[in-house]
Amino acid sequence: MNNFSYYKITKNKKIRYLKISKKKGTYVVFLHGFMSDLEGKKPRSFLNFSKKNKLGFLALEYSGHGKSSGKFTDGNISKWSKESSFLVKKIVRKNDIIIIGSSMGAWIALNLILKFKKQIKGFMGIGSAPEFLENLMWKKFSNKMKKEIIKNGIINLKHGDYEYPLTLQLMKDGQKNKILHKKINHDLKVVMIHGSKDTSVPVIYSKKVLKIFKSNKKKLVIIKDGDHSLSSPGSLKILKKELSSIIN
């Protein structure tokens, strides 16, 4: 994927992003997950989908992710939401938006839905993980781990093949961004997609997200044998089919 650009947010911060510009019409905005980037199959898939369907497109790498500047350990939900919001304002402007959030991206998407209420016409969550920092991490930490992160301000957590440097400021910021108790009343199509074999985030999180929306145009799609990333050819086919149903 070679059509990357960089947006200078401040003197020292540049954010890498992908876009298809449209003066008018709908934009697909894709928000990736925790410690992820735009090199995977989902952003490419949604970019190609947008090209084919003559839609605008925006996907960005938050600071400390991918090729964007900054240290991952300086980032948090508030910062990454602000950066996403900044690029939406600059690139999507006043156009309608279908927002897609993958894992942590769904949490950031919910923050953006509250901010860009009138523009957002649809939301697709993929393995949605709002409030994961507290519920799936902090609450499961042993007392020893909690003491370490409080003392040192950071802990390195191994999960599968990855090591996550988790900071105390990230955890505290997560508490400021609680969203599952909120209600979103405006009318938009909402589809939550979750793999039945997701070992990172339980399906209950997609169900919790659906409860936020008053809209009667909402549904849960469970992909049989699907994992957390839902990047297999079969999963991508379902994601694109559901995206089409939101647009039409």
Secondary structure in CASP SS format (residue, H / E / C, confidence):
PFRMAT SS
TARGET T0000
AUTHOR 0000-0000-0000
METHOD secondary structure of the structure
MODEL  1
M C 1.00
N C 1.00
N C 1.00
F E 1.00
S E 1.00
Y E 1.00
Y E 1.00
K E 1.00
I C 1.00
T C 1.00
K C 1.00
N C 1.00
K C 1.00
K E 1.00
I E 1.00
R E 1.00
Y E 1.00
L E 1.00
K E 1.00
I E 1.00
S C 1.00
K C 1.00
K C 1.00
K C 1.00
G C 1.00
T C 1.00
Y E 1.00
V E 1.00
V E 1.00
F E 1.00
L E 1.00
H C 1.00
G C 1.00
F C 1.00
M C 1.00
S C 1.00
D C 1.00
L C 1.00
E C 1.00
G C 1.00
K H 1.00
K H 1.00
P H 1.00
R H 1.00
S H 1.00
F H 1.00
L H 1.00
N H 1.00
F H 1.00
S H 1.00
K H 1.00
K H 1.00
N C 1.00
K C 1.00
L C 1.00
G E 1.00
F E 1.00
L E 1.00
A E 1.00
L E 1.00
E C 1.00
Y C 1.00
S C 1.00
G C 1.00
H C 1.00
G C 1.00
K C 1.00
S C 1.00
S C 1.00
G C 1.00
K C 1.00
F H 1.00
T H 1.00
D H 1.00
G C 1.00
N C 1.00
I H 1.00
S H 1.00
K H 1.00
W H 1.00
S H 1.00
K H 1.00
E H 1.00
S H 1.00
S H 1.00
F H 1.00
L H 1.00
V H 1.00
K H 1.00
K H 1.00
I H 1.00
V H 1.00
R C 1.00
K C 1.00
N C 1.00
D C 1.00
I E 1.00
I E 1.00
I E 1.00
I E 1.00
G E 1.00
S E 1.00
S C 1.00
M H 1.00
G H 1.00
A H 1.00
W H 1.00
I H 1.00
A H 1.00
L H 1.00
N H 1.00
L H 1.00
I H 1.00
L H 1.00
K H 1.00
F C 1.00
K C 1.00
K C 1.00
Q C 1.00
I E 1.00
K E 1.00
G E 1.00
F E 1.00
M E 1.00
G E 1.00
I E 1.00
G C 1.00
S C 1.00
A C 1.00
P C 1.00
E C 1.00
F H 1.00
L H 1.00
E H 1.00
N H 1.00
L H 1.00
M H 1.00
W H 1.00
K H 1.00
K H 1.00
F C 1.00
S C 1.00
N H 1.00
K H 1.00
M H 1.00
K H 1.00
K H 1.00
E H 1.00
I H 1.00
I H 1.00
K H 1.00
N H 1.00
G C 1.00
I E 1.00
I E 1.00
N E 1.00
L E 1.00
K E 1.00
H E 1.00
G C 1.00
D C 1.00
Y E 1.00
E E 1.00
Y E 1.00
P E 1.00
L E 1.00
T E 1.00
L H 1.00
Q H 1.00
L H 1.00
M H 1.00
K H 1.00
D H 1.00
G H 1.00
Q H 1.00
K H 1.00
N C 1.00
K C 1.00
I C 1.00
L C 1.00
H C 1.00
K C 1.00
K C 1.00
I E 1.00
N C 1.00
H C 1.00
D C 1.00
L C 1.00
K E 1.00
V E 1.00
V E 1.00
M E 1.00
I E 1.00
H E 1.00
G E 1.00
S C 1.00
K C 1.00
D C 1.00
T C 1.00
S C 1.00
V C 1.00
P C 1.00
V C 1.00
I H 1.00
Y H 1.00
S H 1.00
K H 1.00
K H 1.00
V H 1.00
L H 1.00
K H 1.00
I H 1.00
F E 1.00
K C 1.00
S C 1.00
N C 1.00
K C 1.00
K E 1.00
K E 1.00
L E 1.00
V E 1.00
I E 1.00
I E 1.00
K C 1.00
D C 1.00
G C 1.00
D C 1.00
H C 1.00
S C 1.00
L C 1.00
S C 1.00
S C 1.00
P H 1.00
G H 1.00
S H 1.00
L H 1.00
K H 1.00
I H 1.00
L H 1.00
K H 1.00
K H 1.00
E H 1.00
L H 1.00
S H 1.00
S H 1.00
I H 1.00
I H 1.00
N C 1.00
END
